[in-house]
Amino acid sequence: MFYVRLLINHDTETVAKSIEKTHNIKVSYKDYNSETALRYVVKDTLFALEKWFYKPFDEIPSQKGIADLVYIPKADFAKTQPVVVIELKWDKSPANAIKQIED
């Protein structure tokens, strides 16, 4: 529930720091740059979203590409909660990810 409040309040920096911390703890050095490992860390960190409020989808096709993770609000929350789109990037800035999502 903690991350739900953070996302709703647009405190994405705190969520990102938590995901990074979890990634550093749970992922071995051999898999550190693995997108798959990062994807599972994100899903593990945001599990409360999945259980109560959102349905997660992996690699959703869009007009110009694929969204890495998308959390769609469940029916009871569709009118009050935003869709959460997570674009995984390695060695790129958040601005690059946002631009890719907007494009």
All heavy atoms as an XYZ file, in Angstrom:
850
protein
N       0.819     -1.197      0.000
C       0.000      0.000      0.000
C       0.863      1.262      0.000
O       0.455      2.279     -0.496
C      -0.926     -0.017      1.222
C      -1.878     -1.190      1.272
S      -3.083     -1.160     -0.032
C      -4.247     -0.021      0.660
N       2.048      1.158      0.571
C       2.960      2.289      0.639
C       3.259      2.834     -0.758
O       3.182      4.032     -1.002
C       4.245      1.845      1.349
C       5.322      2.882      1.366
C       5.195      4.017      2.152
C       6.468      2.723      0.607
C       6.198      4.977      2.176
C       7.468      3.679      0.635
C       7.332      4.804      1.413
N       3.570      1.941     -1.701
C       3.918      2.380     -3.048
C       2.710      2.911     -3.800
O       2.843      3.780     -4.660
C       4.593      1.251     -3.827
C       5.912      0.891     -3.210
C       6.086     -0.299     -2.541
C       6.977      1.781     -3.262
C       7.298     -0.611     -1.953
C       8.187      1.480     -2.673
C       8.341      0.283     -2.020
O       9.534     -0.009     -1.437
N       1.535      2.388     -3.493
C       0.316      2.900     -4.115
C       0.167      4.380     -3.790
O      -0.046      5.204     -4.680
C      -0.927      2.106     -3.642
C      -2.195      2.747     -4.155
C      -0.833      0.653     -4.064
N       0.319      4.732     -2.503
C       0.208      6.144     -2.106
C       1.292      6.985     -2.771
O       1.040      8.101     -3.204
C       0.281      6.272     -0.583
C      -0.996      5.862      0.114
C      -1.016      6.294      1.566
N       0.081      5.752      2.360
C       0.065      4.564      2.956
N      -1.001      3.803      2.862
N       1.095      4.146      3.650
N       2.497      6.455     -2.843
C       3.587      7.211     -3.465
C       3.301      7.471     -4.943
O       3.507      8.582     -5.439
C       4.917      6.459     -3.323
C       5.491      6.374     -1.924
C       6.723      5.475     -1.919
C       5.842      7.756     -1.384
N       2.822      6.459     -5.646
C       2.524      6.645     -7.071
C       1.358      7.594     -7.278
O       1.396      8.450     -8.164
C       2.241      5.301     -7.739
C       3.470      4.438     -7.994
C       3.069      3.049     -8.456
C       4.395      5.085     -9.010
N       0.327      7.456     -6.466
C      -0.828      8.343     -6.591
C      -0.417      9.791     -6.336
O      -0.912     10.707     -6.972
C      -1.960      7.894     -5.639
C      -2.557      6.591     -6.159
C      -3.034      8.965     -5.504
C      -3.476      5.901     -5.193
N       0.520      9.985     -5.401
C       1.013     11.326     -5.087
C       2.157     11.760     -5.993
O       2.795     12.782     -5.743
C       1.447     11.399     -3.616
C       0.272     11.265     -2.688
O      -0.823     11.698     -2.988
N       0.495     10.647     -1.544
N       2.435     10.971     -7.020
C       3.466     11.287     -8.013
C       4.862     11.376     -7.403
O       5.710     12.115     -7.894
C       3.136     12.577     -8.775
C       1.827     12.516     -9.466
N       1.655     11.916    -10.675
C       0.598     12.954     -9.081
C       0.392     11.996    -11.034
N      -0.269     12.613    -10.083
N       5.123     10.623     -6.347
C       6.449     10.590     -5.736
C       7.258      9.473     -6.383
O       7.677      8.512     -5.737
C       6.346     10.399     -4.223
C       7.678     10.583     -3.518
O       8.702     10.751     -4.208
O       7.693     10.549     -2.282
N       7.462      9.606     -7.662
C       8.141      8.560     -8.422
C       9.615      8.430     -8.048
O      10.191      7.355     -8.181
C       8.001      8.818     -9.931
O       8.474     10.138    -10.215
C       6.555      8.696    -10.372
N      10.211      9.495     -7.558
C      11.624      9.434     -7.165
C      11.822      8.459     -6.001
O      12.759      7.659     -6.007
C      12.139     10.819     -6.795
C      13.637     10.836     -6.582
C      14.170     12.249     -6.413
O      13.710     13.162     -7.114
O      15.068     12.398     -5.573
N      10.943      8.498     -5.022
C      11.040      7.575     -3.883
C      10.805      6.144     -4.336
O      11.503      5.222     -3.905
C      10.030      7.966     -2.781
O      10.301      9.306     -2.377
C      10.133      7.043     -1.585
N       9.843      5.938     -5.218
C       9.583      4.598     -5.746
C      10.815      4.102     -6.502
O      11.256      2.961     -6.313
C       8.334      4.579     -6.655
C       8.160      3.207     -7.305
C       7.087      4.949     -5.867
N      11.398      4.947     -7.337
C      12.580      4.557     -8.110
C      13.754      4.200     -7.196
O      14.463      3.218     -7.435
C      12.972      5.678     -9.064
N      13.958      4.975     -6.147
C      15.048      4.690     -5.199
C      14.826      3.351     -4.505
O      15.760      2.583     -4.286
C      15.176      5.814     -4.177
C      15.820      7.058     -4.744
C      15.912      8.158     -3.699
C      16.494      9.424     -4.318
N      16.548     10.522     -3.357
N      13.585      3.055     -4.159
C      13.268      1.785     -3.514
C      13.505      0.616     -4.468
O      14.042     -0.425     -4.074
C      11.831      1.785     -3.032
O      11.524      0.544     -2.459
N      13.105      0.784     -5.706
C      13.333     -0.259     -6.708
C      14.834     -0.468     -6.903
O      15.310     -1.607     -6.984
C      12.621      0.088     -8.032
C      11.104     -0.056     -7.843
C      13.113     -0.799     -9.176
C      10.276      0.493     -8.971
N      15.585      0.615     -6.958
C      17.038      0.507     -7.108
C      17.661     -0.232     -5.914
O      18.509     -1.105     -6.086
C      17.663      1.894     -7.239
C      19.162      1.858     -7.411
C      19.770      3.246     -7.576
O      19.105      4.246     -7.256
O      20.929      3.312     -8.016
N      17.211      0.094     -4.711
C      17.727     -0.564     -3.513
C      17.407     -2.059     -3.548
O      18.269     -2.901     -3.273
C      17.125      0.080     -2.263
C      17.632     -0.498     -0.975
C      17.027      0.228      0.222
C      17.520     -0.389      1.523
N      16.923      0.269      2.685
N      16.177     -2.407     -3.890
C      15.776     -3.806     -3.984
C      16.591     -4.518     -5.053
O      17.052     -5.647     -4.852
C      14.268     -3.924     -4.300
O      13.533     -3.243     -3.288
C      13.824     -5.370     -4.372
N      16.810     -3.866     -6.176
C      17.602     -4.431     -7.268
C      19.021     -4.727     -6.791
O      19.572     -5.799     -7.052
C      17.614     -3.448     -8.447
C      18.295     -3.961     -9.665
N      19.584     -3.616     -9.974
C      17.866     -4.782    -10.648
C      19.931     -4.196    -11.112
N      18.904     -4.912    -11.541
N      19.617     -3.788     -6.072
C      20.982     -3.974     -5.581
C      21.082     -5.124     -4.585
O      22.108     -5.795     -4.519
C      21.500     -2.686     -4.941
C      21.742     -1.598     -5.963
O      21.901     -1.860     -7.143
N      21.756     -0.360     -5.497
N      20.020     -5.361     -3.826
C      20.030     -6.426     -2.818
C      19.739     -7.790     -3.438
O      20.401     -8.778     -3.120
C      18.998     -6.122     -1.703
C      19.445     -4.902     -0.898
C      18.777     -7.334     -0.801
C      18.376     -4.362      0.035
N      18.766     -7.859     -4.335
C      18.261     -9.152     -4.813
C      18.930     -9.696     -6.066
O      18.839    -10.889     -6.330
C      16.749     -9.059     -5.062
C      15.944     -8.938     -3.798
C      14.485     -9.119     -4.078
C      13.712     -9.190     -2.780
N      12.351     -9.628     -2.982
N      19.565     -8.849     -6.852
C      20.084     -9.297     -8.140
C      21.592     -9.506     -8.049
O      22.314     -8.643     -7.559
C      19.746     -8.267     -9.257
C      20.361     -8.680    -10.579
C      18.234     -8.129     -9.384
N      22.053    -10.646     -8.543
C      23.487    -10.943     -8.512
C      24.229    -10.056     -9.498
O      23.644     -9.518    -10.448
C      23.738    -12.411     -8.852
O      23.587    -12.621    -10.245
N      25.511     -9.934     -9.286
C      26.322     -9.090    -10.164
C      26.291     -9.583    -11.605
O      26.405     -8.800    -12.539
C      27.768     -8.995     -9.643
C      28.560    -10.259     -9.796
C      29.356    -10.460    -10.914
C      28.516    -11.262     -8.833
C      30.084    -11.622    -11.074
C      29.235    -12.422     -8.982
C      30.021    -12.606    -10.107
O      30.733    -13.757    -10.268
N      26.108    -10.893    -11.823
C      26.068    -11.440    -13.188
C      24.829    -10.975    -13.948
O      24.850    -10.855    -15.161
C      26.102    -12.967    -13.160
C      27.403    -13.538    -12.633
C      27.436    -15.053    -12.735
C      26.385    -15.631    -11.825
N      26.384    -17.084    -11.785
N      23.747    -10.741    -13.217
C      22.481    -10.357    -13.855
C      22.144     -8.887    -13.659
O      21.035     -8.457    -13.961
C      21.338    -11.200    -13.281
C      21.490    -12.664    -13.618
O      21.915    -12.971    -14.747
O      21.193    -13.500    -12.746
N      23.093     -8.108    -13.164
C      22.817     -6.723    -12.776
C      22.229     -5.891    -13.917
O      21.332     -5.104    -13.720
C      24.074     -6.050    -12.226
C      23.771     -4.715    -11.605
C      23.274     -4.628    -10.310
C      23.927     -3.529    -12.327
C      22.953     -3.415     -9.730
C      23.611     -2.305    -11.754
C      23.128     -2.252    -10.470
O      22.806     -1.055     -9.915
N      22.724     -6.070    -15.124
C      22.245     -5.282    -16.268
C      21.171     -6.002    -17.077
O      20.862     -5.597    -18.198
C      23.415     -4.901    -17.180
C      24.338     -3.905    -16.513
O      23.891     -3.037    -15.775
N      25.621     -4.035    -16.750
N      20.594     -7.033    -16.513
C      19.549     -7.796    -17.195
C      18.205     -7.084    -17.080
O      17.743     -6.778    -15.973
C      19.446     -9.190    -16.569
O      18.231     -9.809    -16.926
N      17.574     -6.849    -18.219
C      16.252     -6.225    -18.190
C      15.236     -7.138    -17.526
O      14.349     -6.682    -16.807
C      15.784     -5.886    -19.614
C      14.439     -5.187    -19.616
C      13.978     -4.776    -20.999
O      14.780     -4.228    -21.771
O      12.790     -5.005    -21.295
N      15.385     -8.436    -17.726
C      14.465     -9.393    -17.109
C      14.561     -9.326    -15.587
O      13.539     -9.323    -14.891
C      14.759    -10.822    -17.606
O      14.639    -10.839    -19.027
C      13.800    -11.826    -17.003
N      15.779     -9.259    -15.060
C      15.957     -9.163    -13.611
C      15.320     -7.877    -13.086
O      14.621     -7.893    -12.068
C      17.441     -9.212    -13.251
N      15.548     -6.773    -13.782
C      14.963     -5.503    -13.360
C      13.439     -5.556    -13.409
O      12.749     -5.086    -12.503
C      15.483     -4.350    -14.216
C      14.913     -2.973    -13.874
C      15.169     -2.600    -12.426
C      15.516     -1.930    -14.816
N      12.899     -6.170    -14.442
C      11.440     -6.295    -14.586
C      10.846     -7.021    -13.366
O       9.844     -6.601    -12.804
C      11.110     -7.057    -15.870
C       9.641     -7.288    -16.124
C       9.416     -8.136    -17.373
N      10.167     -7.645    -18.502
C       9.747     -6.710    -19.344
N       8.568     -6.157    -19.154
N      10.491     -6.330    -20.359
N      11.484     -8.115    -12.949
C      10.967     -8.867    -11.812
C      11.141     -8.120    -10.499
O      10.298     -8.227     -9.609
C      11.570    -10.271    -11.753
C      10.933    -11.153    -12.805
C      11.592    -11.453    -13.979
C       9.625    -11.617    -12.646
C      10.987    -12.221    -14.971
C       9.013    -12.376    -13.630
C       9.699    -12.680    -14.782
O       9.087    -13.420    -15.753
N      12.194     -7.344    -10.372
C      12.361     -6.514     -9.176
C      11.236     -5.477     -9.112
O      10.639     -5.255     -8.058
C      13.750     -5.836     -9.155
C      13.809     -4.738     -8.103
C      14.832     -6.866     -8.900
N      10.942     -4.845    -10.242
C       9.862     -3.854    -10.285
C       8.534     -4.512     -9.911
O       7.789     -4.011     -9.075
C       9.765     -3.178    -11.676
C       8.498     -2.349    -11.797
C      10.996     -2.325    -11.934
N       8.255     -5.646    -10.515
C       6.988     -6.327    -10.230
C       6.907     -6.765     -8.777
O       5.850     -6.680     -8.149
C       6.815     -7.515    -11.177
C       6.558     -7.069    -12.608
C       6.495     -8.236    -13.547
C       5.085     -8.743    -13.601
N       4.899     -9.780    -14.629
N       8.026     -7.221     -8.215
C       8.059     -7.618     -6.815
C       7.819     -6.411     -5.909
O       7.052     -6.475     -4.948
C       9.402     -8.271     -6.494
C       9.476     -8.777     -5.069
O       8.603     -9.566     -4.673
O      10.417     -8.383     -4.356
N       8.467     -5.298     -6.221
C       8.330     -4.091     -5.414
C       6.902     -3.551     -5.465
O       6.376     -3.069     -4.467
C       9.324     -3.011     -5.891
O      10.650     -3.550     -5.833
C       9.254     -1.773     -5.037
N       6.272     -3.652     -6.615
C       4.929     -3.090     -6.794
C       3.820     -4.131     -6.650
O       2.704     -3.934     -7.126
C       4.838     -2.396     -8.158
C       5.817     -1.242     -8.376
C       5.652     -0.664     -9.769
C       5.649     -0.170     -7.322
N       4.111     -5.233     -5.972
C       3.135     -6.316     -5.842
C       1.807     -5.861     -5.237
O       0.740     -6.322     -5.638
C       3.719     -7.470     -5.018
C       2.753     -8.603     -4.850
C       2.468     -9.424     -5.929
C       2.114     -8.828     -3.644
C       1.571    -10.476     -5.798
C       1.207     -9.872     -3.500
C       0.939    -10.693     -4.579
N       1.841     -4.943     -4.292
C       0.593     -4.464     -3.677
C      -0.318     -3.817     -4.711
O      -1.544     -3.925     -4.622
C       0.886     -3.477     -2.550
N       0.272     -3.156     -5.699
C      -0.554     -2.582     -6.776
C      -1.336     -3.680     -7.477
O      -2.521     -3.542     -7.753
C       0.326     -1.874     -7.808
C       0.986     -0.569     -7.448
C       1.834     -0.087     -8.621
C      -0.036      0.478     -7.101
N      -0.633     -4.759     -7.769
C      -1.231     -5.866     -8.497
C      -2.326     -6.548     -7.674
O      -3.381     -6.888     -8.192
C      -0.131     -6.876     -8.834
C      -0.574     -8.059     -9.614
C       0.591     -8.969     -9.941
O       1.742     -8.505    -10.021
O       0.326    -10.168    -10.119
N      -2.081     -6.714     -6.407
C      -3.028     -7.442     -5.566
C      -4.344     -6.694     -5.395
O      -5.412     -7.296     -5.421
C      -2.396     -7.715     -4.204
C      -3.268     -8.571     -3.327
C      -2.559     -8.985     -2.077
C      -3.473     -9.871     -1.253
N      -2.883    -10.289     -0.027
N      -4.275     -5.391     -5.209
C      -5.481     -4.653     -4.844
C      -6.039     -3.742     -5.928
O      -7.245     -3.664     -6.122
C      -5.215     -3.797     -3.603
C      -4.826     -4.620     -2.429
C      -3.575     -4.751     -1.899
C      -5.666     -5.482     -1.667
N      -3.587     -5.618     -0.843
C      -4.867     -6.081     -0.676
C      -7.014     -5.788     -1.718
C      -5.373     -6.976      0.246
C      -7.522     -6.686     -0.788
C      -6.707     -7.266      0.177
N      -5.195     -3.018     -6.629
C      -5.681     -1.923     -7.458
C      -5.504     -2.086     -8.966
O      -6.270     -1.546     -9.743
C      -4.993     -0.614     -7.046
C      -5.213     -0.251     -5.615
C      -4.223     -0.446     -4.672
C      -6.416      0.275     -5.195
C      -4.422     -0.119     -3.343
C      -6.636      0.608     -3.873
C      -5.633      0.406     -2.945
N      -4.449     -2.769     -9.385
C      -4.087     -2.775    -10.800
C      -3.889     -4.181    -11.336
O      -3.555     -5.098    -10.607
C      -2.764     -2.024    -10.997
C      -2.867     -0.532    -10.861
C      -2.757      0.094     -9.626
C      -3.054      0.268    -11.980
C      -2.834      1.473     -9.509
C      -3.131      1.643    -11.873
C      -3.021      2.234    -10.627
O      -3.095      3.595    -10.520
N      -4.057     -4.301    -12.643
C      -3.697     -5.532    -13.348
C      -2.466     -5.210    -14.185
O      -2.498     -4.310    -15.015
C      -4.846     -5.986    -14.241
C      -4.509     -7.246    -15.005
C      -5.739     -7.959    -15.463
C      -5.428     -9.217    -16.251
N      -4.563    -10.168    -15.636
N      -1.366     -5.948    -13.960
C      -0.136     -5.658    -14.703
C      -0.103     -6.377    -16.049
O      -0.649     -7.468    -16.204
C       0.950     -6.208    -13.784
C       0.292     -7.351    -13.089
C      -1.158     -6.956    -12.926
N       0.550     -5.739    -17.006
C       0.766     -6.327    -18.322
C       2.221     -6.117    -18.700
O       2.779     -5.042    -18.486
C      -0.130     -5.665    -19.374
C      -1.586     -5.927    -19.158
C      -2.349     -5.048    -18.407
C      -2.197     -7.052    -19.692
C      -3.697     -5.276    -18.188
C      -3.546     -7.285    -19.477
C      -4.298     -6.396    -18.728
N       2.824     -7.151    -19.277
C       4.200     -7.070    -19.759
C       4.205     -6.824    -21.259
O       3.432     -7.440    -21.997
C       4.952     -8.384    -19.508
C       5.311     -8.590    -18.062
O       5.420     -7.607    -17.326
O       5.501     -9.753    -17.676
N       5.084     -5.948    -21.672
C       5.357     -5.685    -23.082
C       4.092     -5.530    -23.916
O       3.771     -6.328    -24.775
C       6.277     -6.776    -23.639
C       7.594     -6.794    -22.886
C       8.692     -7.559    -23.585
O       8.446     -8.149    -24.646
O       9.808     -7.537    -23.057
N       3.411     -4.436    -23.671
C       2.180     -4.100    -24.381
C       2.547     -3.347    -25.664
O       3.205     -2.314    -25.607
C       1.274     -3.208    -23.510
C       0.897     -3.934    -22.222
C       0.037     -2.755    -24.270
C       0.050     -5.151    -22.429
N       2.127     -3.847    -26.819
C       2.413     -3.122    -28.062
C       1.689     -1.783    -28.103
O       0.560     -1.652    -27.630
C       1.869     -4.047    -29.160
C       1.593     -5.347    -28.506
C       1.424     -5.089    -27.040
N       2.363     -0.789    -28.644
C       1.747      0.518    -28.866
C       1.938      0.857    -30.338
O       2.431      0.044    -31.108
C       2.382      1.573    -27.956
O       3.724      1.780    -28.308
N       1.586      2.065    -30.720
C       1.693      2.435    -32.130
C       3.124      2.398    -32.644
O       3.367      2.031    -33.777
C       1.108      3.821    -32.346
C      -0.386      3.855    -32.170
C      -0.942      5.256    -32.340
O      -0.217      6.232    -32.238
N      -2.238      5.348    -32.587
N       4.085      2.794    -31.801
C       5.469      2.902    -32.275
C       6.443      2.000    -31.544
O       7.644      2.121    -31.716
C       5.950      4.347    -32.144
C       5.195      5.313    -33.019
C       5.800      6.684    -32.895
C       5.070      7.678    -33.754
N       5.649      9.008    -33.651
N       5.977      1.126    -30.690
C       6.900      0.297    -29.933
C       6.182     -0.569    -28.930
O       5.017     -0.922    -29.107
N       6.895     -0.879    -27.858
C       6.357     -1.756    -26.826
C       6.593     -1.108    -25.467
O       7.710     -0.703    -25.158
C       7.045     -3.135    -26.876
C       6.724     -3.827    -28.202
C       6.615     -4.002    -25.708
C       7.481     -5.115    -28.421
N       5.548     -1.013    -24.673
C       5.677     -0.522    -23.302
C       6.121     -1.696    -22.431
O       5.515     -2.765    -22.472
C       4.347      0.035    -22.804
N       7.176     -1.503    -21.646
C       7.734     -2.610    -20.878
C       6.761     -3.159    -19.836
O       6.523     -4.358    -19.776
C       9.038     -2.178    -20.201
C      10.144     -1.950    -21.210
O      10.236     -2.733    -22.176
O      10.909     -0.991    -21.043
N       6.227     -2.305    -18.998
C       5.242     -2.714    -17.986
C       4.124     -1.683    -17.952
O       4.383     -0.483    -17.944
C       5.877     -2.781    -16.597
C       6.858     -3.910    -16.331
C       7.635     -3.640    -15.046
C       6.122     -5.228    -16.209
N       2.901     -2.171    -17.919
C       1.744     -1.285    -17.829
C       0.829     -1.839    -16.743
O       0.516     -3.029    -16.732
C       0.982     -1.197    -19.173
C      -0.250     -0.320    -19.045
C       1.894     -0.696    -20.277
N       0.445     -0.955    -15.835
C      -0.493     -1.312    -14.777
C      -1.811     -0.586    -15.070
O      -1.875      0.631    -15.029
C       0.038     -0.901    -13.401
C       1.151     -1.791    -12.901
C       2.455     -1.636    -13.347
C       0.891     -2.799    -11.981
C       3.472     -2.452    -12.885
C       1.903     -3.619    -11.515
C       3.191     -3.446    -11.973
O       4.193     -4.259    -11.516
N      -2.843     -1.371    -15.385
C      -4.169     -0.837    -15.712
C      -5.035     -0.927    -14.448
O      -5.103     -1.993    -13.831
C      -4.835     -1.652    -16.844
C      -3.923     -1.739    -18.065
C      -6.212     -1.081    -17.194
C      -3.751     -0.478    -18.834
N      -5.697      0.164    -14.060
C      -6.552      0.094    -12.867
C      -7.661     -0.946    -13.037
O      -8.242     -1.076    -14.112
C      -7.159      1.495    -12.767
C      -6.292      2.363    -13.593
C      -5.711      1.485    -14.666
N      -7.922     -1.680    -11.978
C      -9.040     -2.626    -11.989
C     -10.340     -1.830    -12.058
O     -10.371     -0.634    -11.770
C      -8.989     -3.504    -10.744
C      -7.799     -4.457    -10.764
C      -7.782     -5.367     -9.554
C      -6.603     -6.315     -9.644
N      -6.523     -7.216     -8.486
N     -11.413     -2.491    -12.432
C     -12.691     -1.819    -12.702
C     -13.135     -0.885    -11.580
O     -13.601      0.227    -11.844
C     -13.766     -2.863    -12.989
N     -12.979     -1.302    -10.342
C     -13.420     -0.473     -9.209
C     -12.641      0.830     -9.079
O     -13.090      1.764     -8.421
C     -13.294     -1.243     -7.892
C     -14.255     -2.414     -7.811
O     -15.205     -2.469     -8.619
O     -14.061     -3.275     -6.934
N     -11.462      0.889     -9.689
C     -10.589      2.055     -9.546
C     -10.326      2.776    -10.868
O      -9.583      3.744    -10.906
C      -9.256      1.637     -8.916
C      -9.431      0.980     -7.585
C      -9.457     -0.395     -7.478
C      -9.599      1.745     -6.449
C      -9.641     -1.004     -6.246
C      -9.787      1.150     -5.217
C      -9.806     -0.232     -5.116
N     -10.950      2.315    -11.937
C     -10.653      2.849    -13.273
C     -10.918      4.347    -13.402
O     -10.230      5.034    -14.146
C     -11.451      2.086    -14.331
N     -11.895      4.862    -12.683
C     -12.230      6.283    -12.801
C     -11.412      7.166    -11.868
O     -11.380      8.381    -12.037
C     -13.716      6.497    -12.539
C     -14.583      5.901    -13.625
C     -16.036      6.187    -13.391
C     -16.855      5.583    -14.520
N     -18.277      5.847    -14.382
N     -10.740      6.554    -10.886
C     -10.023      7.369     -9.902
C      -8.504      7.216     -9.942
O      -7.804      8.035     -9.368
C     -10.496      7.037     -8.470
O     -10.230      5.658     -8.203
C     -11.971      7.336     -8.304
N      -8.019      6.172    -10.602
C      -6.576      5.926    -10.621
C      -6.032      5.995    -12.050
O      -6.684      5.537    -12.983
C      -6.244      4.563    -10.012
C      -6.721      4.387     -8.599
C      -6.196      5.466     -7.675
O      -5.056      5.879     -7.761
N      -7.052      5.950     -6.785
N      -4.828      6.518    -12.211
C      -4.245      6.595    -13.554
C      -3.646      5.255    -13.976
O      -3.369      4.387    -13.152
C      -3.123      7.627    -13.368
C      -2.696      7.433    -11.945
C      -3.973      7.115    -11.196
N      -3.452      5.111    -15.252
C      -2.667      3.994    -15.782
C      -1.212      4.280    -15.427
O      -0.758      5.419    -15.506
C      -2.847      3.888    -17.314
C      -1.879      2.881    -17.913
C      -4.286      3.546    -17.657
N      -0.476      3.248    -15.033
C       0.947      3.402    -14.711
C       1.739      2.717    -15.814
O       1.575      1.516    -16.053
C       1.287      2.774    -13.337
C       2.780      2.855    -13.065
C       0.490      3.451    -12.231
N       2.573      3.482    -16.510
C       3.421      2.955    -17.579
C       4.865      3.024    -17.100
O       5.337      4.082    -16.693
C       3.259      3.762    -18.889
C       4.185      3.215    -19.981
C       1.812      3.760    -19.344
N       5.552      1.879    -17.165
C       6.948      1.823    -16.733
C       7.801      1.428    -17.929
O       7.599      0.359    -18.518
C       7.131      0.826    -15.577
C       6.291      1.278    -14.383
C       8.609      0.691    -15.209
C       6.233      0.297    -13.253
N       8.703      2.307    -18.281
C       9.618      2.063    -19.389
C      11.000      1.820    -18.789
O      11.569      2.689    -18.140
C       9.641      3.265    -20.336
C      10.472      3.074    -21.570
C      10.004      1.920    -22.435
O       8.783      1.695    -22.567
O      10.873      1.226    -22.987
N      11.517      0.610    -18.975
C      12.814      0.250    -18.416
C      13.925      0.743    -19.335
O      13.887      0.510    -20.542
C      12.908     -1.266    -18.232
C      11.828     -1.889    -17.354
C      11.919     -3.411    -17.392
C      11.921     -1.376    -15.935
N      14.893      1.424    -18.751
C      16.014      1.963    -19.516
C      17.319      1.607    -18.826
O      17.414      1.634    -17.609
C      15.928      3.492    -19.627
C      14.811      3.970    -20.490
C      15.124      3.644    -21.910
C      13.967      3.943    -22.819
N      13.916      3.038    -23.940
N      18.305      1.295    -19.627
C      19.644      1.070    -19.105
C      20.544      2.137    -19.706
O      20.566      2.337    -20.926
C      20.153     -0.316    -19.476
C      21.553     -0.558    -18.993
C      21.930     -0.823    -17.719
C      22.731     -0.536    -19.774
N      23.284     -0.973    -17.651
C      23.810     -0.795    -18.912
C      23.001     -0.317    -21.115
C      25.122     -0.853    -19.339
C      24.309     -0.365    -21.537
C      25.345     -0.636    -20.651
N      21.241      2.834    -18.838
C      22.195      3.858    -19.264
C      21.530      4.982    -20.066
O      22.110      5.528    -20.990
C      23.333      3.211    -20.065
C      24.587      4.062    -20.047
O      24.765      4.855    -19.097
O      25.390      3.948    -20.987
N      20.289      5.276    -19.744
C      19.545      6.377    -20.372
C      18.912      7.212    -19.271
O      18.669      6.749    -18.173
C      18.446      5.838    -21.293
C      18.910      4.922    -22.382
C      19.332      5.689    -23.590
C      19.550      4.700    -24.728
N      20.555      4.991    -25.607
N      18.595      8.433    -19.601
C      17.991      9.329    -18.618
C      16.481      9.094    -18.523
O      15.873      8.558    -19.457
C      18.245     10.786    -19.014
O      17.464     11.118    -20.138
N      15.873      9.513    -17.419
C      14.409      9.450    -17.326
C      13.738     10.226    -18.451
O      12.679      9.830    -18.932
C      14.113     10.070    -15.963
C      15.351      9.844    -15.165
C      16.478      9.952    -16.162
N      14.359     11.309    -18.885
C      13.787     12.088    -19.989
C      13.675     11.244    -21.258
O      12.695     11.365    -22.003
C      14.633     13.333    -20.243
N      14.663     10.366    -21.503
C      14.594      9.477    -22.668
C      13.397      8.534    -22.563
O      12.705      8.293    -23.554
C      15.869      8.648    -22.803
C      17.048      9.439    -23.269
O      17.737     10.052    -22.458
N      17.304      9.451    -24.555
N      13.175      7.984    -21.370
C      12.045      7.068    -21.170
C      10.721      7.793    -21.364
O       9.814      7.281    -22.013
C      12.119      6.443    -19.778
N      10.616      8.996    -20.817
C       9.381      9.774    -20.951
C       9.129     10.115    -22.403
O       8.009     10.001    -22.908
C       9.425     11.030    -20.067
C       9.367     10.596    -18.587
C       8.282     11.983    -20.393
C       9.655     11.683    -17.613
N      10.170     10.505    -23.115
C      10.011     10.817    -24.545
C       9.530      9.588    -25.311
O       8.664      9.690    -26.165
C      11.320     11.347    -25.137
C      11.190     11.716    -26.604
C      12.411     12.429    -27.101
C      12.371     12.810    -28.562
N      11.234     12.503    -29.334
N      10.103      8.424    -24.996
C       9.687      7.203    -25.670
C       8.216      6.891    -25.382
O       7.473      6.503    -26.272
C      10.561      6.024    -25.256
C      10.194      4.747    -25.993
C      11.132      3.609    -25.687
O      12.254      3.815    -25.231
N      10.676      2.403    -25.919
N       7.789      7.089    -24.146
C       6.386      6.852    -23.792
C       5.482      7.832    -24.537
O       4.441      7.437    -25.079
C       6.188      6.984    -22.264
C       6.870      5.810    -21.547
C       4.697      7.028    -21.905
C       6.991      5.997    -20.045
N       5.867      9.094    -24.592
C       5.043     10.111    -25.259
C       4.978      9.874    -26.770
O       3.951     10.143    -27.379
C       5.591     11.492    -24.979
C       5.398     11.922    -23.539
C       6.058     13.252    -23.206
O       6.923     13.717    -23.985
O       5.704     13.808    -22.158
N       6.066      9.395    -27.341
C       6.083      9.135    -28.796
C       5.216      7.936    -29.110
O       4.577      7.803    -30.050
C       7.500      8.881    -29.297
C       8.347     10.154    -29.290
O       7.784     11.257    -29.165
O       9.587     10.018    -29.393
